[in-house]
């Protein structure tokens, strides 16, 4: 009798542990809250939509973001987006910290809290420090101060001014272009323009469609 009771308790414990582990996995996989956007989110089940599955394959934990759910209202746009940003995120030669500075600064310029939220941790992983992220978040537009330059270093300070020019006036003055070009090859300058310019588009997309309900949210303060 005691043996049967122990066996039953063991089975119940194992079942509860499995449920808890499943909940933990689901929590780890969830990337966004999926607060309502201006369009419905489309999240095809795995294995039912080749475009959605290709996007899942690029995501770190195989889970679609709120951004993806918005994009999948137009499958061909979602497909082209995924292919293009695979190149921008994974196949360029500009330094990773500079790439993420372009992305995060563009988020600041366009008050795109969603974009910042997706990329702050990536920026840290690429080597941006909290002090540098604070400069990216709060530096005055258009002219990196000497104090900010000391924190960022010469190349990232040049990248900040470059991002501001592309993100605000589109026109990049020669001295700002040449200052960044001191640190990059012609190929990398093309990649810099493509990165800063494309994430200006991303921020306009996420803000205009209120992705994850963050259209009016403030860009977070790095902590």
Secondary structure, 3 states (H helix, E strand, C coil): CHHHHHHHHHHHHHHHHHHHHHHHHHHHHCCCCCCCCCCCCCCCCCCCCHHHHHHHHHCCCCCCCHHHHHHCCCHHHHHHHHHHHHHHHHCCCCCHHHHHHHHHHHHHHCCCHHHHHHHHHHHHHCCCCHHHHHHHHHCCCCCCCHHHHHHHCHHHHHHHHHHHHHHHCCCCCHHHHHHHHCCCCHHHHHHHHHHHHHHHHHHHHHHHCCHHHCCCCCCCCCC
